[in-house]
Structure formats: structure tokens, C-alpha cells
Amino acid sequence: MKKTLSFSLILLLSISFLAQDYWQQQISYKMHIDFDHDNHRFSGIQEITYYNNSPENLDKLFMHLYYNAFQPGSMMDVRSRTIEDPDSRVEDRIANLSKTEIGFQKIESINNSKGEKLSFNEDGTILEITLNKPLKSGKSIKLKVNFNAQVPVQIRRTGRYNKENIAYSMTQWYPKMCEYDKHGWHANPYIGREFYGVWGDFEVNIAIDSSFVLGGTGVVQNPQVVGHGYQDPNKKLKLNSSKKLVWEFKAENVHDFAWAADPDFLHETTKLENGTILHFLHKDDSLNYNWTALRPYAKKCFEYMNEHYGLYPYAQYSVIQGGDGGMEYPMCTLITAEGSMNGLISVTAHEAIHSWFQGLLGTNEAKHEWMDEGFCTYAQYEVLNHLKGRKVINPLLRQYKSYYRLVENGTQEPLSTHADFYKRNYVYGISAYNKGAIFLHQLGYVVGDNVLKKGLKKYINDWKFKHPDPTDFKRIMENISGLELDWYFEQFVETTNTIDYEVFNVEPTNNGTLVTLRRIGDMPMPIDIVIIDKSDNKTSFSIPLRIMRGSKSNDSYLKDFKTLSDWPWVYQYYQFDATVSYDEIKQIAIDPSSRLADVNPENNVWSNNKPTQGNPIIYKNTN
């Protein structure tokens, strides 16, 4: 106990110190967009205020030009054509685009607040801006950026006329400032994976043909002018007969802005108990029933997340038909509607939950994609359990099985791999989504599921509107649990070491039964073990690791357990005595909850004793 308290005190002091040292950049965008849907082009004027809150002076700025990825010979094109298992949505499609089908963002000019021109260089999907003088720490700079762009044929996420004929899925559509943090600039060329953005405010005015209905990030500021279901029915409409309509959006404290447009969108809404409005924009077609049926599920999803993970802080959220599957953006998602009703519910839940694990926690998805996709997948199946009224003990069994297949075929890569550098798309998908979800579910096995839930809620509350990394999450969980968790993050995230424990031997003794366990895998883990007698009575034990500097105190998956001596991981074998008579034992099982990612679960249940090789060194329980 003294060790645990001492560790917790040191941890609390270090968290306070780090919180004082934290900084992040800030930005404000004011954009005026003139959209020509006949040519699928638009011109834009950006008025940007960029705040340098870092301790360094900056002589350059970098921006993303994502549309330039949709050109033959781009890095995204070449990556897709050379990776072992190309995304079926991309493959060689970029290489075959014509000049009228490609995407581009061309910068016409950049000026500072004095009207002085700034020199710049377009390098594929990255714009490098050279400042006339360094932007000093604690100061801000105002920029005026004039640009024009062409919307590409829809291939990956963004683009025009996707497979469901949605006119415009406008994501990654504007010159976007790269993030600069304690690790420096993150000016990664875009190859179709993840994103990282500066927290800020957006005011976006879009002039587009009046036949289009829009939805996206932010709140519509002129609802009585645009109508289409955004207007207040108690106020007079101010519709005009102009060929173009200007849509005015405003979003505060977000790190990206996305929108979609189609002349045939239906716009429907539902309201949460706290007043948040959920918008649904979709084609008027044979799938209308699914969209109508989706609304109560989406509402229940948000209400569950509000209660268990923290309040969604924005006034609205839009579920919009568009894109090429499902993709999250601040205050909205773009999803395709084809497929089953269950599939639509599932993808909507996943993307909506990204409002917490990406929307509120602006983790660098490129470096720590598992903290975004994995944590979201974990919560997704918890929410689906709730929506369907199920009580599945481990709703992530499918994710565990896919991870086991990855281990079996020898293609696993560490979770710490940068998203762009995974050798295979398949490995990236299983790692980011499934192994990332397992990481969180299994962490509940280590610290106790109630502690995990408490820690997740505190993590979101403490780090919302910031850029947390794995260390920040680890410190929260260590503080809540009172346990040291370095070993868990290092082993499960930074290596491909696997977990494999077995019930090695069971012998009768004068006072009961002697149980011997063996660690086969390279990754050590605490062990939950349950003995069931012939009357179905359960005797439960928890064996912590010595490097945890403590043990979990409760776990709803393991009732009334006794904590045994901690297991020094260098010992391959561990023995303990149980008072259950050998002749009365029906089953002995490691981790009946199936949360432990043991790659060979068959040997977790005792079937027969194994022959002892040589003279093994065995650690014996003393509690």
C-alpha cells in the first residue's frame, strides 16, 4: 500500500507540472467561397489569424493542399499503386484521371496584414510559406490567401458525384494550416490516411447555386435566408430569387471544417434532451425508411455518450449522406447509405462517437491512429450493446479474432507505427481499429473496468480541445488506478510481443489444490483465474505483476476475488494454493471474461497436466 500511495503522489505532482507546461497553437479562419458547379471549381479568399503559442519563433508556415493528391503521379497515387494490398476504392483510379477530373488547389497570392506579399512554394500536397520576418513566440500573424480549386472525381473521402450520386462531398477541400506542436511541424504529404489540425474558429461563407442544400460543420448563421429546413418556423423567411445563395456557417473551437451539397437532399432533424440538434441530410429515394429509422438510434447513441463519456459541447451534429463509407469531421459525418439497416446504425454510431475520440480529443491521428479509431471502436460496440439491449460479456470478440489472425500470419506491426508507413492496408486496419480497441478493453482487465470508465471520462474532460498523446492518457489512468502502467503501453503499443499463458499443472495437496501457471508469450500480464467446483461455486484470484506496483481493487467481471502475491515477470512459472479440494474441481480457467488478448486461449482452461522439462524456477505465492 505504501508503494502505491507513494507512486500516486509522485504521479500527481508530475501531472500538475506537465499541465502548466502545455501549449498549443491557435487559428481563426474567415473564408469566402464562390462555387461554380458547372465546372466543379471554386475560388476562395481566406483571412487567417494564426497564433504562435509555442516557445519558439517561426520563420516559416506550412499548409495542407489535400486536393493535389488527386493527380496522376502524386504520392497518394504512387502509394496506392505500389502497396501490397491497395484500397479497392483507389487502386489506379488517380493515375487515370483526366485534367477535368483531377483535384487541385492553386495558391494565387498570400499577403500579410500590411499588404506585403509572402513568398511560397507548392510541393505536392504541402504549401511552404516563408515569412518576411519570424513570427515570435506569443505573437500572431494575419494572412490573406487567395486560391482556386477543382473538386476531383470522388475517389477517397472527398470529391464530386460519389457512387450514390451525391453531388459534392467537401472534405479536405481548403488550404489548411499544418499543426506545429512540441514535436515540431507535422507537414506530412497526404497519401490518404489520417489528419491532424490546429484548434480554432471558422466563419465560412459559401456562394453556390440556389438549388443546392448544404450541411456540415458549424451552425448556419442565416437560416431564414437559406431555408431548406434550417429556418425558425416562428420567424419570417427572407428567401430571394438570386441564382446563387450564400450559406453562412460558423464553428468555434474545432480543428477542421467539412460540408456536403446536393440539390436532392432531404433535411430532417431530431433534438436531444439537452437541446443539441441532430441533422440528417440524405437523398430522397428508396432508402428513406432507413434514414427515418436511424434517427432514434442516433439520438440514443449521443445520449449514452453524454452520460458515460462526457457532454457533447456543440449545438448541432449532422449525419450526411456522402463520401465513400464513413468518415468523421467536427460536428458532422459523411456516410454512404447502401447496405443493411444494422450497418447504417453501426457506422453512424462509430462516426458519431468520433465526436469524442477525435472531435474533442484532437490526437495526432497519423502518429497515434489507434487512440482515435481504436478507442472509438471500443465505445462503438459498447454503445451498440446498449442500443440493441444486449448484455454481451465481450462485444469485441470479432476484433480479438482478427488480431489473432494478424499474429498467426506474421504480418503484425507495432501500434506505434506511423499511419502512413504501414506495409499493408489490411495490417493498418486491424491494428488501428481492432488492436486499438483491444488495448482499451484489456486495460480494463488490468486496472478494473470501473476504473477504466472513470479514467476515460476524466481523460476526455481534462484533455478536450487539446492534443493528448499516449503519455497523457497513461498518466490519467495511472492517477486514477494508482498503478504503474509503463510496461503495458510499452509492450502492447511499441512491440509486437504477444500474450500466452496456460494452466500448466494442477495437483492435490493435504489442504486443497496446488495450481501452477506458465507464461509462454513474451508479454507479461496480470492474471485473473477462476476455479469452479462441481456445485458451480466460484473461487476467484487475481495475480498482479510486480511492475504494476499494486493491484486492481475491484472488477465487475471478477467477483469477490482474492489478490495473490505479485508475479515477477522474469519467472516463467507461478504457483499458488487453493483451498478447493482437487476432487471437487470442475474447471480452472484463466480470464473467463475473455478480455485478455491471449493468442492461444485453448490452454487457458485446464485439461491435463503438462510434463515438466528440467528443473524450472517457480515463483510461489506467499499471500
C-alpha positions in Angstrom: 0.0 0.0 0.0 2.8 2.4 0.8 4.4 1.7 -2.6 1.1 2.5 -4.3 0.4 5.7 -2.4 4.0 6.9 -3.0 3.7 6.3 -6.7 0.4 8.1 -6.9 1.7 11.1 -5.1 4.7 11.4 -7.5 2.4 10.9 -10.5 0.0 13.7 -9.3 2.9 16.1 -8.9 4.3 15.3 -12.4 0.8 15.7 -14.0 0.5 19.2 -12.4 3.9 20.2 -13.7 3.1 19.0 -17.2 -0.3 20.7 -17.3 1.5 24.0 -16.5 4.0 23.4 -19.4 1.4 22.5 -22.0 0.8 24.8 -25.0 -0.9 24.6 -28.4 -1.3 26.7 -31.5 -4.5 28.5 -32.3 -6.1 29.7 -35.6 -9.0 31.6 -36.9 -10.3 31.2 -40.5 -12.7 33.5 -42.3 -13.4 32.1 -45.8 -15.4 33.4 -48.7 -16.1 30.7 -51.3 -17.6 31.2 -54.8 -18.6 27.9 -56.1 -19.1 27.1 -59.9 -20.9 23.8 -60.0 -20.9 23.7 -63.8 -17.1 23.4 -63.9 -16.8 21.8 -60.4 -14.5 24.6 -59.4 -14.4 27.3 -56.8 -12.4 30.3 -55.8 -11.7 31.3 -52.3 -10.4 34.1 -50.1 -9.0 33.1 -46.7 -8.5 35.6 -43.9 -6.4 33.7 -41.4 -5.2 34.8 -37.9 -2.5 32.4 -36.7 -1.4 32.5 -33.0 2.1 31.2 -32.2 1.7 30.0 -28.6 4.9 27.9 -28.8 8.1 28.9 -27.1 9.9 29.1 -30.4 10.0 31.8 -33.1 8.7 30.6 -36.5 10.2 31.7 -39.9 8.0 29.5 -42.0 4.4 28.2 -42.0 3.1 25.1 -43.7 -0.3 24.3 -45.1 -2.0 21.2 -46.5 -3.3 21.2 -50.1 -5.1 17.9 -50.0 -6.7 18.1 -53.4 -3.3 18.0 -55.1 -3.2 14.3 -54.1 -5.8 13.5 -56.7 -3.4 13.9 -59.6 -1.5 11.3 -61.6 1.9 10.8 -60.2 1.1 12.2 -56.7 2.4 10.4 -53.7 -1.1 9.1 -52.9 -1.4 7.8 -56.5 2.0 6.0 -56.4 1.5 4.7 -52.8 -1.8 3.2 -53.9 -0.3 1.5 -56.9 2.7 0.1 -55.1 1.4 -1.0 -51.7 0.9 -4.8 -51.5 -2.9 -4.6 -50.9 -4.2 -1.3 -52.4 -7.5 0.2 -51.2 -10.2 -1.0 -53.7 -11.7 2.4 -53.7 -8.4 3.9 -55.0 -6.1 1.4 -56.8 -5.1 3.1 -60.0 -8.0 5.4 -60.4 -5.9 8.5 -59.6 -3.4 7.6 -62.4 -6.3 7.5 -64.9 -7.9 10.9 -64.1 -8.2 13.4 -66.9 -7.4 17.1 -66.5 -11.1 17.8 -65.9 -11.4 15.0 -63.3 -8.3 15.7 -61.2 -8.3 17.8 -58.0 -6.2 20.8 -57.4 -5.7 23.7 -55.0 -3.7 26.6 -56.6 -2.5 29.5 -54.5 -2.7 32.8 -56.3 -1.3 35.0 -53.6 -0.5 35.3 -49.9 -0.3 38.7 -48.2 0.3 39.7 -44.6 -1.7 42.4 -42.7 0.5 45.1 -44.2 -0.4 44.0 -47.7 3.1 42.7 -48.2 3.4 39.6 -50.5 4.8 36.5 -48.9 6.8 34.0 -51.0 5.6 30.5 -51.1 6.2 27.1 -52.7 3.7 24.4 -53.6 5.3 21.0 -53.1 2.6 18.5 -53.9 0.1 18.5 -51.0 2.2 20.8 -48.9 2.4 24.6 -49.2 5.5 26.2 -47.7 5.2 29.9 -46.8 8.3 32.0 -46.0 7.6 34.8 -43.6 9.2 38.2 -44.2 10.2 38.2 -40.5 10.0 35.5 -37.8 6.7 35.1 -36.0 7.8 35.5 -32.4 6.6 33.4 -29.6 3.4 34.7 -28.1 2.6 36.8 -31.2 0.1 36.3 -34.1 0.1 36.9 -37.8 -2.7 37.8 -40.2 -2.7 36.3 -43.7 -4.8 36.8 -46.7 -4.8 33.7 -49.0 -6.3 33.8 -52.5 -6.7 30.4 -54.1 -8.8 28.5 -56.6 -9.6 24.8 -56.7 -11.1 22.0 -58.7 -13.1 19.3 -57.0 -11.9 15.9 -58.1 -14.0 12.9 -59.1 -14.8 11.2 -55.8 -12.2 8.6 -55.1 -11.3 8.7 -51.4 -13.5 10.7 -48.9 -13.7 14.0 -50.8 -14.9 14.7 -54.3 -17.8 15.0 -56.7 -20.6 12.6 -57.5 -19.8 9.5 -55.4 -21.2 6.1 -56.1 -24.5 7.2 -54.5 -24.5 10.3 -56.8 -24.1 12.8 -54.0 -23.0 16.0 -55.9 -20.3 17.2 -53.5 -18.5 15.7 -50.5 -16.4 18.6 -49.5 -13.7 17.3 -47.1 -10.1 18.3 -47.1 -11.2 21.0 -49.5 -9.4 24.2 -48.4 -5.8 25.2 -47.7 -5.4 24.0 -44.1 -2.7 25.1 -41.7 -0.4 22.2 -40.6 -0.1 21.6 -36.9 3.0 22.7 -35.0 3.4 21.2 -31.5 6.1 20.2 -29.1 7.5 17.8 -31.7 7.7 20.5 -34.4 5.9 20.8 -37.7 3.6 18.0 -39.0 3.8 18.7 -42.7 3.2 15.2 -43.9 2.3 14.7 -47.6 -1.2 13.3 -47.9 -1.4 9.7 -49.1 -5.0 9.0 -48.0 -4.7 8.2 -44.3 -5.2 10.3 -41.2 -5.4 14.0 -40.2 -4.1 16.4 -37.5 -5.3 20.0 -37.3 -5.0 23.3 -35.3 -7.7 24.1 -32.9 -9.6 27.3 -33.9 -12.7 29.1 -35.1 -14.2 29.0 -38.6 -16.5 31.5 -40.4 -17.3 30.1 -43.8 -19.5 31.8 -46.4 -20.3 29.6 -49.4 -21.9 31.1 -52.5 -23.4 28.2 -54.5 -26.3 27.7 -56.9 -29.5 28.1 -55.0 -30.8 24.6 -56.0 -28.3 23.0 -53.6 -29.0 22.0 -50.0 -25.9 22.1 -47.7 -24.9 20.6 -44.4 -21.7 20.3 -42.5 -19.5 21.6 -39.7 -20.8 24.6 -37.8 -24.1 26.3 -37.3 -25.9 28.0 -40.1 -26.0 31.8 -39.3 -28.6 32.8 -41.9 -31.3 30.1 -41.5 -34.2 32.4 -42.6 -32.3 33.2 -45.8 -31.3 29.7 -46.8 -34.4 27.8 -45.6 -34.4 24.1 -46.5 -35.4 23.1 -43.0 -32.9 25.3 -41.1 -35.3 28.2 -40.6 -37.1 29.0 -37.4 -40.8 28.3 -38.3 -41.9 31.1 -36.0 -39.9 33.7 -38.0 -40.5 35.1 -41.5 -38.4 33.6 -44.3 -36.2 36.0 -46.3 -35.8 33.9 -49.4 -34.6 35.7 -52.6 -34.6 34.8 -56.3 -30.9 35.1 -56.8 -29.2 32.4 -58.9 -26.7 31.9 -56.1 -27.4 31.6 -52.4 -24.7 32.4 -49.7 -24.7 29.9 -46.9 -23.0 31.3 -43.7 -21.6 28.8 -41.3 -19.8 29.4 -38.0 -17.9 26.8 -35.9 -16.0 27.6 -32.7 -13.2 25.5 -31.2 -12.9 22.8 -33.9 -9.9 21.6 -35.8 -11.4 21.1 -39.3 -14.4 22.1 -41.4 -16.3 19.9 -43.8 -19.5 20.2 -45.8 -21.6 18.5 -48.5 -24.1 19.7 -51.0 -26.8 18.1 -53.3 -29.9 19.5 -54.9 -31.9 16.5 -53.8 -31.1 16.4 -50.2 -33.9 15.9 -47.7 -33.2 17.6 -44.4 -34.7 16.2 -41.2 -33.9 16.9 -37.5 -34.3 15.5 -34.1 -33.4 17.1 -30.8 -31.6 15.7 -27.7 -32.9 16.3 -24.2 -30.1 18.9 -23.7 -31.1 20.8 -26.8 -28.5 19.6 -29.2 -30.0 19.3 -32.7 -29.1 16.3 -34.9 -29.5 17.0 -38.6 -29.9 14.3 -41.2 -29.3 15.1 -44.9 -29.8 12.4 -47.5 -31.2 11.6 -50.9 -34.9 11.3 -51.4 -35.0 7.7 -52.6 -35.9 4.1 -51.6 -33.7 4.3 -48.5 -35.8 7.0 -46.8 -37.2 4.4 -44.4 -33.7 3.5 -43.2 -32.9 7.2 -42.6 -36.1 7.7 -40.7 -35.5 4.6 -38.6 -31.9 5.7 -37.9 -32.9 8.9 -36.1 -33.9 7.4 -32.7 -30.8 5.2 -32.7 -28.6 8.2 -33.3 -30.3 10.1 -30.5 -29.8 7.2 -28.1 -26.2 7.0 -29.1 -25.5 10.6 -28.3 -27.4 10.4 -25.0 -25.4 7.4 -23.9 -22.1 9.0 -24.8 -23.2 12.2 -23.0 -23.9 10.2 -19.8 -20.9 7.8 -19.9 -18.1 9.8 -21.6 -18.9 13.5 -21.1 -21.2 16.0 -22.7 -21.1 16.8 -26.4 -20.4 20.5 -26.3 -21.7 21.8 -29.7 -25.1 23.0 -30.6 -25.6 20.6 -33.5 -24.3 17.5 -35.3 -25.1 16.5 -38.9 -25.3 13.0 -40.4 -24.8 13.5 -44.1 -25.0 11.1 -47.0 -21.7 11.3 -48.9 -18.1 10.2 -49.1 -17.2 6.6 -49.6 -18.1 4.7 -46.4 -17.9 6.7 -43.2 -15.6 9.5 -42.1 -15.6 11.7 -39.1 -15.3 15.5 -39.1 -16.0 18.1 -36.4 -19.8 18.4 -35.8 -20.6 16.1 -38.8 -20.0 12.8 -40.6 -20.3 11.8 -44.2 -21.5 8.2 -44.7 -22.9 6.1 -47.5 -26.3 4.6 -47.1 -26.3 1.4 -49.1 -26.3 -1.8 -47.2 -28.3 -3.1 -44.2 -30.1 -1.1 -41.6 -27.8 -2.6 -38.9 -24.8 -1.5 -41.0 -26.2 2.0 -41.1 -26.7 2.1 -37.4 -23.2 0.8 -36.7 -21.4 3.2 -39.0 -23.4 6.1 -37.7 -22.6 5.1 -34.1 -18.9 4.8 -34.9 -18.7 8.1 -36.7 -20.8 9.9 -34.1 -18.5 8.6 -31.3 -15.6 10.2 -33.1 -17.1 13.4 -31.8 -15.3 12.5 -28.6 -12.4 10.5 -29.8 -11.2 12.9 -32.5 -13.7 15.7 -32.3 -13.0 16.7 -28.7 -9.6 14.9 -28.3 -7.5 16.3 -31.2 -5.0 13.4 -31.1 -2.4 13.3 -33.9 -4.2 10.6 -35.8 -1.3 10.0 -38.1 1.1 9.1 -35.2 -1.5 7.6 -32.8 -4.3 6.4 -35.0 -5.1 3.6 -32.5 -6.1 6.2 -29.9 -8.7 7.6 -32.3 -10.0 4.6 -34.3 -9.3 2.0 -31.6 -10.9 3.9 -28.7 -13.8 4.8 -31.0 -14.3 1.1 -31.9 -14.3 0.2 -28.2 -17.0 2.7 -27.4 -18.9 1.8 -30.6 -19.5 -1.8 -29.5 -20.4 -0.7 -26.0 -23.0 1.7 -27.5 -24.3 -1.0 -29.9 -24.7 -3.3 -26.9 -26.9 -0.6 -25.3 -28.8 0.2 -28.5 -29.7 -3.4 -29.1 -30.4 -4.2 -25.4 -27.7 -6.8 -25.3 -25.5 -7.9 -22.4 -22.6 -9.5 -24.3 -19.7 -10.0 -21.9 -17.1 -9.2 -24.6 -18.7 -7.4 -27.6 -15.2 -7.2 -29.2 -14.7 -10.9 -29.8 -14.6 -10.3 -33.6 -11.9 -7.7 -33.1 -9.9 -10.2 -30.9 -10.1 -12.9 -33.6 -8.9 -10.6 -36.3 -5.9 -9.6 -34.1 -5.1 -13.3 -33.6 -5.2 -13.9 -37.3 -2.7 -11.0 -37.7 -0.4 -12.6 -35.2 -0.8 -16.0 -36.9 0.1 -14.8 -40.4 3.2 -13.0 -39.1 2.3 -9.5 -40.5 1.8 -7.7 -37.3 3.4 -4.2 -36.9 3.7 -2.2 -33.7 0.8 0.2 -32.9 3.4 2.9 -32.7 3.9 2.7 -36.5 3.0 6.0 -38.2 -0.2 5.5 -40.1 1.4 6.3 -43.5 4.1 3.7 -43.1 2.2 0.5 -42.5 3.3 -2.0 -45.1 -0.2 -3.2 -45.8 -3.6 -1.6 -45.6 -5.0 -4.8 -44.0 -2.5 -4.6 -41.2 -3.2 -0.9 -40.7 -6.9 -1.5 -40.4 -6.7 -4.4 -38.0 -4.1 -2.5 -35.9 -5.7 0.9 -35.7 -9.3 -0.2 -35.2 -9.2 -3.7 -33.7 -5.9 -3.9 -31.7 -6.5 -0.3 -30.6 -9.9 -1.3 -29.2 -8.4 -4.4 -27.6 -5.8 -2.2 -26.0 -8.5 -0.3 -24.1 -10.7 -3.3 -23.3 -7.7 -5.2 -22.0 -6.7 -2.1 -19.9 -10.0 -2.6 -18.1 -8.8 -6.1 -17.3 -5.6 -4.7 -15.8 -7.0 -1.8 -13.7 -10.6 -2.9 -13.3 -13.5 -2.0 -15.7 -15.0 0.6 -13.3 -11.6 2.3 -13.0 -11.3 2.3 -16.8 -14.7 4.0 -17.2 -13.8 6.6 -14.6 -10.4 7.2 -16.2 -11.9 7.6 -19.7 -14.4 10.2 -18.5 -11.6 12.1 -16.8 -9.3 11.8 -19.8 -12.0 13.4 -22.1 -12.8 16.1 -19.5 -9.2 17.0 -18.9 -8.0 16.9 -22.5 -10.9 18.1 -24.5 -10.0 20.8 -27.1 -6.3 19.8 -26.8 -3.9 17.3 -28.4 -3.3 14.4 -26.0 -0.8 11.7 -26.8 -0.3 8.2 -25.3 1.7 9.5 -22.3 -1.1 11.9 -21.4 -3.7 9.1 -21.4 -1.3 6.8 -19.4 -0.8 9.4 -16.7 -4.6 9.8 -16.3 -5.0 6.1 -16.0 -2.1 5.8 -13.5 -3.5 8.6 -11.4 -7.0 7.0 -11.3 -5.8 3.4 -10.7 -2.8 4.1 -8.6 -0.9 1.6 -10.7 2.2 1.9 -12.9 1.3 1.3 -16.5 4.5 2.0 -18.4 5.1 -1.7 -19.1 1.6 -2.1 -20.6 1.9 0.8 -23.0 5.4 -0.2 -24.0 4.7 -3.9 -24.6 1.3 -3.6 -26.3 1.9 -0.4 -28.3 5.6 -0.3 -29.1 6.3 -4.0 -29.7 4.6 -7.0 -31.4 5.2 -9.2 -28.3 2.2 -11.5 -27.7 0.4 -12.8 -24.6 0.1 -16.5 -23.9 -0.5 -18.1 -20.5 -1.5 -21.6 -19.6 -2.8 -23.6 -16.7 0.3 -25.8 -16.6 -0.3 -28.2 -13.7 -2.9 -29.0 -11.0 -2.0 -31.2 -8.1 -3.9 -32.3 -4.9 -2.5 -31.3 -1.6 -3.4 -32.0 2.0 -5.3 -28.7 2.3 -6.7 -28.4 -1.2 -5.0 -28.0 -4.6 -1.7 -26.6 -5.9 -2.1 -24.7 -9.2 0.9 -24.0 -11.5 0.7 -21.4 -14.2 3.1 -20.8 -17.1 3.9 -17.8 -19.2 4.7 -18.8 -22.8 4.3 -15.5 -24.6 6.8 -12.6 -24.4 4.4 -10.0 -23.0 3.7 -10.3 -19.2 0.3 -9.6 -17.9 -1.6 -9.8 -14.6 -3.7 -13.0 -14.4 -7.3 -13.5 -13.4 -8.1 -17.1 -12.7 -11.3 -18.8 -11.5 -11.8 -22.3 -10.0 -15.3 -23.7 -10.4 -16.2 -26.7 -8.3 -18.8 -29.4 -9.1 -21.5 -27.4 -7.4 -20.7 -24.4 -9.7 -19.3 -22.4 -6.8 -16.5 -20.0 -8.0 -13.3 -19.2 -6.3 -11.5 -16.2 -8.0 -8.0 -15.0 -7.8 -6.1 -12.0 -9.3 -2.3 -12.1 -9.7 -0.8 -8.7 -10.3 2.5 -8.1 -11.9 5.3 -6.8 -9.7 6.0 -3.9 -12.1 2.4 -2.7 -11.6 3.4 -1.6 -8.1 -0.1 -2.5 -6.8 -3.2 -4.4 -8.0 -6.7 -3.6 -9.1 -9.2 -3.4 -6.2 -12.4 -4.4 -7.9 -13.7 -5.6 -11.2 -17.3 -6.3 -12.2 -16.1 -9.2 -14.3 -14.3 -10.9 -11.4 -16.5 -11.1 -8.3 -15.1 -11.5 -4.7 -11.5 -12.3 -5.8 -8.5 -12.7 -3.6 -5.3 -10.9 -4.6 -2.3 -13.1 -4.6 1.4 -12.2 -4.5 2.6 -10.2 -7.4 4.3 -12.1 -10.2 7.8 -11.0 -11.1 7.7 -11.3 -14.9 11.1 -12.9 -15.2 9.7 -16.1 -13.6 8.1 -18.3 -16.2 6.2 -20.3 -13.7 3.9 -19.3 -10.8 2.3 -21.5 -8.1 -0.5 -20.9 -5.6 -2.5 -23.0 -3.2 -6.3 -23.1 -3.4 -8.5 -24.4 -0.6 -10.8 -26.1 -3.1 -10.5 -29.9 -3.0 -8.8 -31.4 -6.1 -11.6 -34.0 -6.4 -14.2 -31.3 -6.4 -12.7 -29.2 -9.2 -14.9 -28.9 -12.3 -12.9 -26.3 -14.2 -9.9 -24.0 -13.8 -9.8 -21.1 -16.3 -7.6 -18.0 -16.9 -9.6 -14.9 -17.7 -13.2 -16.2 -18.1 -14.1 -12.6 -19.3 -12.0 -13.1 -22.5 -10.6 -9.6 -22.2 -7.0 -10.9 -22.1 -5.6 -10.9 -25.7 -4.1 -14.4 -25.2 -3.2 -15.7 -28.6 -3.8 -19.3 -27.6 -6.9 -19.2 -25.4 -7.3 -23.0 -25.6 -4.6 -23.6 -23.0 -6.3 -21.0 -20.6 -8.5 -23.8 -19.4 -7.0 -26.7 -17.5 -7.5 -30.0 -19.4 -4.5 -32.1 -18.4 -1.1 -31.7 -16.7 2.0 -31.0 -18.8 5.3 -32.8 -18.4 7.8 -30.7 -16.6 11.0 -30.0 -18.6 14.2 -29.9 -16.5 14.1 -28.1 -13.2 12.0 -24.9 -13.7 12.4 -21.9 -11.5 8.9 -21.3 -10.0 7.7 -18.3 -8.1 5.3 -19.3 -5.2 2.5 -17.2 -3.9 3.0 -16.0 -0.3 -0.3 -14.4 0.4 
